[in-house]
Amino acid sequence: YRFEVAPSVGTVSYVTGRADYRRYFFFNPVTFAVRGLHVGNYGARDDRPNGSQRSITRSFTEEYLGYPYQQGFIRGYSFNSTDPQDPESQAVFDRLFGTRIAMASAEVRLPFLGNEQLGLINFSYVPTELVLFADAGLAWSAGDDVDPFSFVTDENKLEATTHYPVFSTGAAARFNLLGQLIIEAYYAYPFQRPDKGGHFGLRFTPGW
């Protein structure tokens, strides 16, 4: 686990609090991994001056659940799979932003390709891990309308400005290329994007 408090002082001043908890359970050859993460930029201004447009200040103080290379990424909600100019996806896009986020993930991991000790198949040139996952996350700012305990899939409700939790589940494969680059290819079904449905994604990042 990791706990961190870090002040930011300048034109924009706030304090970032971070709590990151991870736990691993090994049942040869499968590993069950769980994780919880909270990041909060406390004291950051939560105003949104030009309607729904984000100011430069907010880009420094907000966290985002849809960025594949942030720790709080929820698979199935990548910005690459949304169109922020599309009115139908605007509410989905906005719901992923906030000065505070909370997320949880669970994975079942199977070492498919690897060496004799760590792999069902002895092929150590491209170690490969197969994964079943479930992700959940919530982003919000002070003053937002937040409903943290609802599992909403109704499109009419999802078009509202209320910040609901977002969930996804799916499968992934992680490849280690020559010990230099980790590639994760995944197929995710995002429950709070019923119009999008299941889709594939790719990111270059190690597991947690």
CYANA upper distance limits for C-alpha pairs under 8 A (distance plus 0.5 A):
  1 TYR  CA     19 ALA  CA      8.05
  1 TYR  CA     20 ASP  CA      5.99
  1 TYR  CA     21 TYR  CA      4.77
  1 TYR  CA     22 ARG  CA      6.43
  2 ARG  CA     18 ARG  CA      8.20
  2 ARG  CA     19 ALA  CA      6.31
  2 ARG  CA     20 ASP  CA      5.54
  2 ARG  CA     21 TYR  CA      6.93
  3 PHE  CA     17 GLY  CA      8.17
  3 PHE  CA     18 ARG  CA      6.13
  3 PHE  CA     19 ALA  CA      5.13
  3 PHE  CA     20 ASP  CA      6.95
  4 GLU  CA     16 THR  CA      8.33
  4 GLU  CA     17 GLY  CA      6.25
  4 GLU  CA     18 ARG  CA      5.50
  4 GLU  CA     19 ALA  CA      7.09
  5 VAL  CA     15 VAL  CA      7.37
  5 VAL  CA     16 THR  CA      6.17
  5 VAL  CA     17 GLY  CA      5.11
  5 VAL  CA     18 ARG  CA      6.93
  6 ALA  CA     15 VAL  CA      6.19
  6 ALA  CA     16 THR  CA      5.65
  6 ALA  CA     17 GLY  CA      7.10
  7 PRO  CA     13 SER  CA      8.00
  7 PRO  CA     14 TYR  CA      6.49
  7 PRO  CA     15 VAL  CA      4.72
  7 PRO  CA     16 THR  CA      6.60
  8 SER  CA     12 VAL  CA      7.93
  8 SER  CA     13 SER  CA      5.74
  8 SER  CA     14 TYR  CA      5.89
  8 SER  CA     15 VAL  CA      6.46
  8 SER  CA     16 THR  CA      8.09
  9 VAL  CA     13 SER  CA      4.92
  9 VAL  CA     14 TYR  CA      7.28
 12 VAL  CA     44 ALA  CA      7.82
 12 VAL  CA     57 THR  CA      7.62
 13 SER  CA     43 GLY  CA      7.75
 13 SER  CA     44 ALA  CA      7.20
 14 TYR  CA     41 ASN  CA      6.70
 14 TYR  CA     42 TYR  CA      6.20
 14 TYR  CA     43 GLY  CA      5.22
 14 TYR  CA     44 ALA  CA      5.61
 15 VAL  CA     40 GLY  CA      8.47
 15 VAL  CA     41 ASN  CA      6.07
 15 VAL  CA     42 TYR  CA      5.70
 15 VAL  CA     43 GLY  CA      6.93
 15 VAL  CA     44 ALA  CA      8.25
 16 THR  CA     39 VAL  CA      7.46
 16 THR  CA     40 GLY  CA      6.01
 16 THR  CA     41 ASN  CA      4.84
 16 THR  CA     42 TYR  CA      6.55
 17 GLY  CA     38 HIS  CA      8.32
 17 GLY  CA     39 VAL  CA      6.26
 17 GLY  CA     40 GLY  CA      5.73
 17 GLY  CA     41 ASN  CA      7.01
 17 GLY  CA     42 TYR  CA      7.87
 18 ARG  CA     37 LEU  CA      7.97
 18 ARG  CA     38 HIS  CA      6.14
 18 ARG  CA     39 VAL  CA      5.09
 18 ARG  CA     40 GLY  CA      7.08
 19 ALA  CA     36 GLY  CA      8.46
 19 ALA  CA     37 LEU  CA      6.21
 19 ALA  CA     38 HIS  CA      5.74
 19 ALA  CA     39 VAL  CA      7.20
 20 ASP  CA     35 ARG  CA      7.94
 20 ASP  CA     36 GLY  CA      6.44
 20 ASP  CA     37 LEU  CA      5.06
 20 ASP  CA     38 HIS  CA      7.10
 21 TYR  CA     35 ARG  CA      6.08
 21 TYR  CA     36 GLY  CA      5.72
 21 TYR  CA     37 LEU  CA      6.92
 22 ARG  CA     33 ALA  CA      7.86
 22 ARG  CA     34 VAL  CA      6.28
 22 ARG  CA     35 ARG  CA      4.89
 22 ARG  CA     36 GLY  CA      7.10
 23 ARG  CA     33 ALA  CA      6.31
 23 ARG  CA     34 VAL  CA      5.88
 23 ARG  CA     35 ARG  CA      6.95
 24 TYR  CA     31 THR  CA      7.24
 24 TYR  CA     32 PHE  CA      6.31
 24 TYR  CA     33 ALA  CA      5.01
 24 TYR  CA     34 VAL  CA      7.06
 25 PHE  CA     31 THR  CA      6.11
 25 PHE  CA     32 PHE  CA      5.54
 25 PHE  CA     33 ALA  CA      6.83
 26 PHE  CA     30 VAL  CA      6.59
 26 PHE  CA     31 THR  CA      4.95
 26 PHE  CA     32 PHE  CA      6.87
 27 PHE  CA     31 THR  CA      6.37
 27 PHE  CA     32 PHE  CA      8.25
 29 PRO  CA    110 LEU  CA      7.03
 29 PRO  CA    111 PRO  CA      7.68
 29 PRO  CA    120 LEU  CA      8.48
 30 VAL  CA    108 VAL  CA      7.35
 30 VAL  CA    109 ARG  CA      6.14
 30 VAL  CA    110 LEU  CA      5.49
 30 VAL  CA    111 PRO  CA      7.89
 31 THR  CA    108 VAL  CA      6.33
 31 THR  CA    109 ARG  CA      5.57
 31 THR  CA    110 LEU  CA      7.19
 32 PHE  CA    106 ALA  CA      7.89
 32 PHE  CA    107 GLU  CA      6.30
 32 PHE  CA    108 VAL  CA      5.18
 32 PHE  CA    109 ARG  CA      6.84
 33 ALA  CA    106 ALA  CA      6.16
 33 ALA  CA    107 GLU  CA      5.64
 33 ALA  CA    108 VAL  CA      6.96
 33 ALA  CA    109 ARG  CA      8.18
 34 VAL  CA    104 ALA  CA      7.98
 34 VAL  CA    105 SER  CA      6.21
 34 VAL  CA    106 ALA  CA      4.91
 34 VAL  CA    107 GLU  CA      6.96
 35 ARG  CA    104 ALA  CA      6.00
 35 ARG  CA    105 SER  CA      5.72
 35 ARG  CA    106 ALA  CA      6.96
 36 GLY  CA    102 ALA  CA      8.08
 36 GLY  CA    103 MET  CA      6.36
 36 GLY  CA    104 ALA  CA      4.89
 36 GLY  CA    105 SER  CA      7.15
 37 LEU  CA     72 GLY  CA      7.68
 37 LEU  CA    101 ILE  CA      8.47
 37 LEU  CA    102 ALA  CA      6.19
 37 LEU  CA    103 MET  CA      5.81
 37 LEU  CA    104 ALA  CA      6.82
 38 HIS  CA    100 ARG  CA      7.91
 38 HIS  CA    101 ILE  CA      6.16
 38 HIS  CA    102 ALA  CA      4.93
 38 HIS  CA    103 MET  CA      7.06
 39 VAL  CA     63 GLU  CA      8.34
 39 VAL  CA    100 ARG  CA      6.13
 39 VAL  CA    101 ILE  CA      5.93
 39 VAL  CA    102 ALA  CA      7.17
 40 GLY  CA     99 THR  CA      6.49
 40 GLY  CA    100 ARG  CA      4.63
 40 GLY  CA    101 ILE  CA      6.90
 41 ASN  CA     61 THR  CA      6.91
 41 ASN  CA     62 GLU  CA      7.98
 41 ASN  CA     99 THR  CA      5.88
 41 ASN  CA    100 ARG  CA      6.62
 42 TYR  CA     99 THR  CA      7.99
 42 TYR  CA    100 ARG  CA      8.43
 44 ALA  CA     61 THR  CA      6.69
 44 ALA  CA     99 THR  CA      7.61
 45 ARG  CA     58 ARG  CA      8.20
 45 ARG  CA     61 THR  CA      8.38
 46 ASP  CA     58 ARG  CA      8.07
 46 ASP  CA     99 THR  CA      7.84
 46 ASP  CA    141 SER  CA      6.65
 46 ASP  CA    142 ALA  CA      6.79
 46 ASP  CA    143 GLY  CA      8.10
 48 ARG  CA     52 SER  CA      7.20
 48 ARG  CA     53 GLN  CA      7.60
 48 ARG  CA     54 ARG  CA      6.97
 48 ARG  CA     55 SER  CA      7.60
 48 ARG  CA     58 ARG  CA      8.38
 49 PRO  CA     53 GLN  CA      7.97
 49 PRO  CA     54 ARG  CA      8.14
 49 PRO  CA     55 SER  CA      7.58
 50 ASN  CA     54 ARG  CA      7.76
 50 ASN  CA     55 SER  CA      8.17
 54 ARG  CA     58 ARG  CA      6.62
 54 ARG  CA     59 SER  CA      7.48
 55 SER  CA     59 SER  CA      7.10
 56 ILE  CA     60 PHE  CA      7.40
 57 THR  CA     61 THR  CA      7.16
 58 ARG  CA     62 GLU  CA      6.13
 61 THR  CA     99 THR  CA      6.44
 62 GLU  CA     97 PHE  CA      6.84
 62 GLU  CA     98 GLY  CA      5.60
 62 GLU  CA     99 THR  CA      4.79
 62 GLU  CA    100 ARG  CA      7.76
 63 GLU  CA     97 PHE  CA      6.33
 63 GLU  CA     98 GLY  CA      6.00
 63 GLU  CA     99 THR  CA      6.11
 63 GLU  CA    100 ARG  CA      7.00
 63 GLU  CA    101 ILE  CA      7.22
 63 GLU  CA    139 ALA  CA      8.09
 64 TYR  CA     70 GLN  CA      8.35
 64 TYR  CA     72 GLY  CA      7.81
 64 TYR  CA     73 PHE  CA      8.05
 64 TYR  CA     96 LEU  CA      6.09
 64 TYR  CA     97 PHE  CA      5.24
 64 TYR  CA     98 GLY  CA      7.23
 64 TYR  CA    101 ILE  CA      8.33
 64 TYR  CA    139 ALA  CA      7.87
 65 LEU  CA     70 GLN  CA      8.24
 65 LEU  CA     72 GLY  CA      5.98
 65 LEU  CA     73 PHE  CA      5.23
 65 LEU  CA     74 ILE  CA      6.24
 65 LEU  CA     77 TYR  CA      7.91
 65 LEU  CA     78 SER  CA      8.41
 65 LEU  CA     96 LEU  CA      5.62
 65 LEU  CA     97 PHE  CA      7.20
 65 LEU  CA    101 ILE  CA      8.20
 65 LEU  CA    137 GLY  CA      7.79
 65 LEU  CA    138 LEU  CA      8.41
 65 LEU  CA    139 ALA  CA      7.63
 66 GLY  CA     73 PHE  CA      6.06
 66 GLY  CA     74 ILE  CA      6.75
 66 GLY  CA     75 ARG  CA      8.22
 66 GLY  CA     77 TYR  CA      5.63
 66 GLY  CA     78 SER  CA      4.84
 66 GLY  CA     79 PHE  CA      5.86
 66 GLY  CA     96 LEU  CA      6.84
 67 TYR  CA     72 GLY  CA      8.49
 67 TYR  CA     73 PHE  CA      6.27
 67 TYR  CA     78 SER  CA      6.31
 67 TYR  CA     79 PHE  CA      6.78
 68 PRO  CA     73 PHE  CA      5.99
 68 PRO  CA     74 ILE  CA      8.38
 68 PRO  CA     75 ARG  CA      8.24
 68 PRO  CA     78 SER  CA      6.77
 68 PRO  CA    203 ARG  CA      6.86
 69 TYR  CA     73 PHE  CA      7.60
 69 TYR  CA    203 ARG  CA      8.08
 69 TYR  CA    204 PHE  CA      8.33
 69 TYR  CA    205 THR  CA      7.35
 72 GLY  CA    101 ILE  CA      8.06
 72 GLY  CA    102 ALA  CA      8.27
 72 GLY  CA    103 MET  CA      6.93
 72 GLY  CA    137 GLY  CA      8.32
 73 PHE  CA     77 TYR  CA      8.49
 73 PHE  CA     78 SER  CA      8.31
 74 ILE  CA     78 SER  CA      7.98
 74 ILE  CA    135 ASP  CA      6.38
 74 ILE  CA    136 ALA  CA      7.18
 74 ILE  CA    137 GLY  CA      7.22
 74 ILE  CA    167 PHE  CA      8.13
 74 ILE  CA    168 SER  CA      7.76
 75 ARG  CA    135 ASP  CA      7.44
 75 ARG  CA    168 SER  CA      7.09
 75 ARG  CA    169 THR  CA      8.41
 75 ARG  CA    188 ALA  CA      6.71
 75 ARG  CA    190 PRO  CA      8.17
 75 ARG  CA    201 GLY  CA      8.46
 76 GLY  CA     81 SER  CA      8.44
 76 GLY  CA    168 SER  CA      6.88
 76 GLY  CA    187 TYR  CA      8.31
 76 GLY  CA    188 ALA  CA      5.57
 76 GLY  CA    189 TYR  CA      6.61
 76 GLY  CA    190 PRO  CA      5.63
 76 GLY  CA    198 GLY  CA      8.14
 76 GLY  CA    199 HIS  CA      7.69
 76 GLY  CA    201 GLY  CA      7.99
 77 TYR  CA     81 SER  CA      7.36
 77 TYR  CA     82 THR  CA      8.08
 77 TYR  CA    190 PRO  CA      7.38
 78 SER  CA     82 THR  CA      7.50
 79 PHE  CA     83 ASP  CA      8.10
 79 PHE  CA     93 PHE  CA      8.30
 82 THR  CA     89 SER  CA      7.18
 82 THR  CA     93 PHE  CA      7.66
 83 ASP  CA     89 SER  CA      6.96
 83 ASP  CA     90 GLN  CA      8.18
 84 PRO  CA     89 SER  CA      6.90
 84 PRO  CA     90 GLN  CA      5.99
 84 PRO  CA     93 PHE  CA      6.80
 85 GLN  CA     89 SER  CA      8.30
 85 GLN  CA     90 GLN  CA      7.44
 86 ASP  CA     90 GLN  CA      6.65
 87 PRO  CA     91 ALA  CA      8.22
 88 GLU  CA    159 GLU  CA      7.71
 89 SER  CA     93 PHE  CA      6.62
 90 GLN  CA     94 ASP  CA      6.59
 91 ALA  CA     95 ARG  CA      6.52
 91 ALA  CA    158 LEU  CA      7.51
 91 ALA  CA    159 GLU  CA      5.95
 91 ALA  CA    160 ALA  CA      7.10
 91 ALA  CA    161 THR  CA      6.71
 92 VAL  CA     96 LEU  CA      7.35
 92 VAL  CA    158 LEU  CA      7.74
 92 VAL  CA    159 GLU  CA      7.92
 92 VAL  CA    192 GLN  CA      8.41
 92 VAL  CA    193 ARG  CA      7.94
 93 PHE  CA     97 PHE  CA      7.99
 94 ASP  CA    161 THR  CA      8.48
 95 ARG  CA    139 ALA  CA      7.10
 95 ARG  CA    140 TRP  CA      8.06
 95 ARG  CA    161 THR  CA      7.95
 95 ARG  CA    162 THR  CA      8.13
 95 ARG  CA    163 HIS  CA      5.93
 95 ARG  CA    164 TYR  CA      7.81
 96 LEU  CA    138 LEU  CA      7.76
 96 LEU  CA    139 ALA  CA      6.06
 96 LEU  CA    140 TRP  CA      8.47
 97 PHE  CA    139 ALA  CA      6.03
 97 PHE  CA    140 TRP  CA      7.07
 98 GLY  CA    139 ALA  CA      5.33
 98 GLY  CA    140 TRP  CA      4.67
 98 GLY  CA    141 SER  CA      5.33
 99 THR  CA    139 ALA  CA      7.88
 99 THR  CA    140 TRP  CA      6.72
 99 THR  CA    141 SER  CA      5.53
 99 THR  CA    142 ALA  CA      8.37
100 ARG  CA    139 ALA  CA      6.25
100 ARG  CA    140 TRP  CA      6.01
100 ARG  CA    141 SER  CA      6.53
101 ILE  CA    137 GLY  CA      7.62
101 ILE  CA    138 LEU  CA      6.06
101 ILE  CA    139 ALA  CA      4.83
101 ILE  CA    140 TRP  CA      6.95
102 ALA  CA    137 GLY  CA      6.07
102 ALA  CA    138 LEU  CA      5.84
102 ALA  CA    139 ALA  CA      7.13
103 MET  CA    135 ASP  CA      7.95
103 MET  CA    136 ALA  CA      5.98
103 MET  CA    137 GLY  CA      4.44
103 MET  CA    138 LEU  CA      6.80
104 ALA  CA    135 ASP  CA      6.45
104 ALA  CA    136 ALA  CA      5.82
104 ALA  CA    137 GLY  CA      6.85
105 SER  CA    133 PHE  CA      7.67
105 SER  CA    134 ALA  CA      6.21
105 SER  CA    135 ASP  CA      5.00
105 SER  CA    136 ALA  CA      6.89
106 ALA  CA    133 PHE  CA      6.14
106 ALA  CA    134 ALA  CA      5.88
106 ALA  CA    135 ASP  CA      7.18
107 GLU  CA    131 VAL  CA      6.85
107 GLU  CA    132 LEU  CA      6.06
107 GLU  CA    133 PHE  CA      4.88
107 GLU  CA    134 ALA  CA      7.12
108 VAL  CA    131 VAL  CA      6.05
108 VAL  CA    132 LEU  CA      5.67
108 VAL  CA    133 PHE  CA      6.99
109 ARG  CA    129 GLU  CA      7.07
109 ARG  CA    130 LEU  CA      6.28
109 ARG  CA    131 VAL  CA      5.12
109 ARG  CA    132 LEU  CA      7.24
110 LEU  CA    129 GLU  CA      6.12
110 LEU  CA    130 LEU  CA      5.62
110 LEU  CA    131 VAL  CA      6.87
111 PRO  CA    118 LEU  CA      6.88
111 PRO  CA    119 GLY  CA      5.34
111 PRO  CA    120 LEU  CA      6.89
111 PRO  CA    127 PRO  CA      8.36
111 PRO  CA    128 THR  CA      6.78
111 PRO  CA    129 GLU  CA      4.98
111 PRO  CA    130 LEU  CA      6.86
112 PHE  CA    119 GLY  CA      5.66
112 PHE  CA    120 LEU  CA      5.56
112 PHE  CA    121 ILE  CA      6.60
112 PHE  CA    127 PRO  CA      8.06
112 PHE  CA    128 THR  CA      6.05
112 PHE  CA    129 GLU  CA      5.88
112 PHE  CA    130 LEU  CA      6.86
113 LEU  CA    118 LEU  CA      8.40
113 LEU  CA    119 GLY  CA      5.41
113 LEU  CA    120 LEU  CA      6.59
113 LEU  CA    121 ILE  CA      5.47
113 LEU  CA    122 ASN  CA      6.60
113 LEU  CA    123 PHE  CA      5.90
113 LEU  CA    124 SER  CA      7.09
113 LEU  CA    126 VAL  CA      7.50
113 LEU  CA    127 PRO  CA      5.43
113 LEU  CA    128 THR  CA      5.31
113 LEU  CA    129 GLU  CA      7.41
114 GLY  CA    118 LEU  CA      5.98
114 GLY  CA    119 GLY  CA      4.69
114 GLY  CA    120 LEU  CA      7.66
114 GLY  CA    121 ILE  CA      6.82
114 GLY  CA    122 ASN  CA      5.82
114 GLY  CA    123 PHE  CA      5.56
114 GLY  CA    124 SER  CA      4.86
114 GLY  CA    125 TYR  CA      8.06
114 GLY  CA    126 VAL  CA      7.70
114 GLY  CA    127 PRO  CA      5.10
114 GLY  CA    128 THR  CA      7.18
115 ASN  CA    119 GLY  CA      6.03
115 ASN  CA    121 ILE  CA      7.95
115 ASN  CA    122 ASN  CA      5.36
115 ASN  CA    123 PHE  CA      6.55
115 ASN  CA    124 SER  CA      5.51
115 ASN  CA    127 PRO  CA      8.40
116 GLU  CA    120 LEU  CA      8.19
116 GLU  CA    121 ILE  CA      7.97
116 GLU  CA    122 ASN  CA      5.85
119 GLY  CA    123 PHE  CA      8.37
119 GLY  CA    127 PRO  CA      8.39
123 PHE  CA    127 PRO  CA      7.46
125 TYR  CA    177 LEU  CA      8.17
125 TYR  CA    178 LEU  CA      7.24
126 VAL  CA    175 PHE  CA      6.82
126 VAL  CA    176 ASN  CA      6.08
126 VAL  CA    177 LEU  CA      6.16
126 VAL  CA    178 LEU  CA      7.24
127 PRO  CA    175 PHE  CA      6.41
127 PRO  CA    176 ASN  CA      5.85
127 PRO  CA    177 LEU  CA      8.09
128 THR  CA    173 ALA  CA      7.26
128 THR  CA    174 ARG  CA      6.04
128 THR  CA    175 PHE  CA      5.16
128 THR  CA    176 ASN  CA      7.01
129 GLU  CA    173 ALA  CA      6.09
129 GLU  CA    174 ARG  CA      5.63
129 GLU  CA    175 PHE  CA      7.22
130 LEU  CA    171 ALA  CA      8.11
130 LEU  CA    172 ALA  CA      6.50
130 LEU  CA    173 ALA  CA      5.10
130 LEU  CA    174 ARG  CA      7.11
131 VAL  CA    171 ALA  CA      6.04
131 VAL  CA    172 ALA  CA      5.45
131 VAL  CA    173 ALA  CA      6.46
131 VAL  CA    174 ARG  CA      8.39
132 LEU  CA    169 THR  CA      8.29
132 LEU  CA    170 GLY  CA      6.48
132 LEU  CA    171 ALA  CA      4.96
132 LEU  CA    172 ALA  CA      6.89
133 PHE  CA    169 THR  CA      6.10
133 PHE  CA    170 GLY  CA      6.06
133 PHE  CA    171 ALA  CA      6.50
133 PHE  CA    172 ALA  CA      8.12
134 ALA  CA    167 PHE  CA      7.98
134 ALA  CA    168 SER  CA      6.29
134 ALA  CA    169 THR  CA      4.77
134 ALA  CA    170 GLY  CA      7.17
135 ASP  CA    167 PHE  CA      6.13
135 ASP  CA    168 SER  CA      5.75
135 ASP  CA    169 THR  CA      6.72
136 ALA  CA    165 PRO  CA      7.34
136 ALA  CA    166 VAL  CA      6.12
136 ALA  CA    167 PHE  CA      4.86
136 ALA  CA    168 SER  CA      7.02
137 GLY  CA    165 PRO  CA      6.02
137 GLY  CA    166 VAL  CA      5.90
137 GLY  CA    167 PHE  CA      7.12
138 LEU  CA    148 PRO  CA      7.74
138 LEU  CA    163 HIS  CA      7.88
138 LEU  CA    164 TYR  CA      7.17
138 LEU  CA    165 PRO  CA      5.06
138 LEU  CA    166 VAL  CA      6.85
139 ALA  CA    163 HIS  CA      7.57
139 ALA  CA    165 PRO  CA      8.14
140 TRP  CA    144 ASP  CA      6.85
140 TRP  CA    146 VAL  CA      7.55
140 TRP  CA    163 HIS  CA      7.03
144 ASP  CA    162 THR  CA      7.79
144 ASP  CA    163 HIS  CA      7.71
145 ASP  CA    161 THR  CA      7.78
145 ASP  CA    162 THR  CA      5.47
145 ASP  CA    163 HIS  CA      6.62
146 VAL  CA    162 THR  CA      6.13
146 VAL  CA    163 HIS  CA      5.21
146 VAL  CA    164 TYR  CA      6.84
147 ASP  CA    162 THR  CA      7.40
147 ASP  CA    163 HIS  CA      6.66
147 ASP  CA    164 TYR  CA      5.84
147 ASP  CA    165 PRO  CA      8.10
148 PRO  CA    163 HIS  CA      8.11
148 PRO  CA    164 TYR  CA      6.33
148 PRO  CA    165 PRO  CA      6.38
149 PHE  CA    164 TYR  CA      8.33
149 PHE  CA    165 PRO  CA      7.95
150 SER  CA    164 TYR  CA      7.18
150 SER  CA    165 PRO  CA      7.57
151 PHE  CA    164 TYR  CA      8.07
151 PHE  CA    165 PRO  CA      7.51
151 PHE  CA    166 VAL  CA      8.42
152 VAL  CA    157 LYS  CA      7.79
152 VAL  CA    158 LEU  CA      7.62
152 VAL  CA    164 TYR  CA      7.69
152 VAL  CA    192 GLN  CA      7.20
153 THR  CA    157 LYS  CA      8.23
153 THR  CA    158 LEU  CA      7.51
153 THR  CA    191 PHE  CA      6.79
153 THR  CA    192 GLN  CA      5.86
153 THR  CA    193 ARG  CA      8.07
153 THR  CA    194 PRO  CA      7.36
154 ASP  CA    158 LEU  CA      6.75
155 GLU  CA    159 GLU  CA      6.77
155 GLU  CA    194 PRO  CA      7.74
156 ASN  CA    160 ALA  CA      7.71
158 LEU  CA    162 THR  CA      8.30
158 LEU  CA    192 GLN  CA      7.75
166 VAL  CA    190 PRO  CA      8.04
166 VAL  CA    191 PHE  CA      7.52
166 VAL  CA    192 GLN  CA      6.22
167 PHE  CA    190 PRO  CA      6.49
167 PHE  CA    191 PHE  CA      6.14
167 PHE  CA    192 GLN  CA      7.14
168 SER  CA    188 ALA  CA      6.81
168 SER  CA    189 TYR  CA      5.83
168 SER  CA    190 PRO  CA      4.80
168 SER  CA    191 PHE  CA      6.23
169 THR  CA    188 ALA  CA      6.05
169 THR  CA    189 TYR  CA      6.00
169 THR  CA    190 PRO  CA      7.40
170 GLY  CA    186 TYR  CA      7.73
170 GLY  CA    187 TYR  CA      5.99
170 GLY  CA    188 ALA  CA      4.89
170 GLY  CA    189 TYR  CA      6.55
171 ALA  CA    186 TYR  CA      6.21
171 ALA  CA    187 TYR  CA      5.97
171 ALA  CA    188 ALA  CA      7.20
172 ALA  CA    184 GLU  CA      7.16
172 ALA  CA    185 ALA  CA      6.06
172 ALA  CA    186 TYR  CA      4.49
172 ALA  CA    187 TYR  CA      6.74
173 ALA  CA    184 GLU  CA      6.16
173 ALA  CA    185 ALA  CA      5.95
173 ALA  CA    186 TYR  CA      6.90
174 ARG  CA    182 ILE  CA      7.19
174 ARG  CA    183 ILE  CA      6.02
174 ARG  CA    184 GLU  CA      4.86
174 ARG  CA    185 ALA  CA      7.03
174 ARG  CA    206 PRO  CA      8.40
174 ARG  CA    207 GLY  CA      8.48
175 PHE  CA    182 ILE  CA      6.12
175 PHE  CA    183 ILE  CA      5.67
175 PHE  CA    184 GLU  CA      6.98
176 ASN  CA    180 GLN  CA      7.70
176 ASN  CA    181 LEU  CA      6.37
176 ASN  CA    182 ILE  CA      5.22
176 ASN  CA    183 ILE  CA      7.15
177 LEU  CA    181 LEU  CA      5.70
177 LEU  CA    182 ILE  CA      6.82
177 LEU  CA    183 ILE  CA      8.28
181 LEU  CA    204 PHE  CA      7.68
181 LEU  CA    205 THR  CA      8.22
182 ILE  CA    204 PHE  CA      6.18
182 ILE  CA    205 THR  CA      5.96
182 ILE  CA    206 PRO  CA      5.82
183 ILE  CA    202 LEU  CA      7.82
183 ILE  CA    203 ARG  CA      6.52
183 ILE  CA    204 PHE  CA      5.06
183 ILE  CA    205 THR  CA      6.61
183 ILE  CA    206 PRO  CA      7.76
184 GLU  CA    202 LEU  CA      6.28
184 GLU  CA    203 ARG  CA      5.88
184 GLU  CA    204 PHE  CA      6.65
184 GLU  CA    205 THR  CA      7.31
184 GLU  CA    206 PRO  CA      8.12
185 ALA  CA    200 PHE  CA      7.84
185 ALA  CA    201 GLY  CA      6.39
185 ALA  CA    202 LEU  CA      5.07
185 ALA  CA    203 ARG  CA      7.16
186 TYR  CA    200 PHE  CA      6.13
186 TYR  CA    201 GLY  CA      5.78
186 TYR  CA    202 LEU  CA      6.81
187 TYR  CA    198 GLY  CA      7.26
187 TYR  CA    199 HIS  CA      6.03
187 TYR  CA    200 PHE  CA      4.85
187 TYR  CA    201 GLY  CA      6.77
188 ALA  CA    198 GLY  CA      5.91
188 ALA  CA    199 HIS  CA      6.24
188 ALA  CA    200 PHE  CA      6.95
188 ALA  CA    201 GLY  CA      8.18
189 TYR  CA    197 GLY  CA      6.35
189 TYR  CA    198 GLY  CA      4.55
189 TYR  CA    199 HIS  CA      7.13
190 PRO  CA    194 PRO  CA      7.66
190 PRO  CA    196 LYS  CA      8.24
190 PRO  CA    197 GLY  CA      7.04
190 PRO  CA    198 GLY  CA      7.15
191 PHE  CA    197 GLY  CA      8.30
193 ARG  CA    197 GLY  CA      7.05
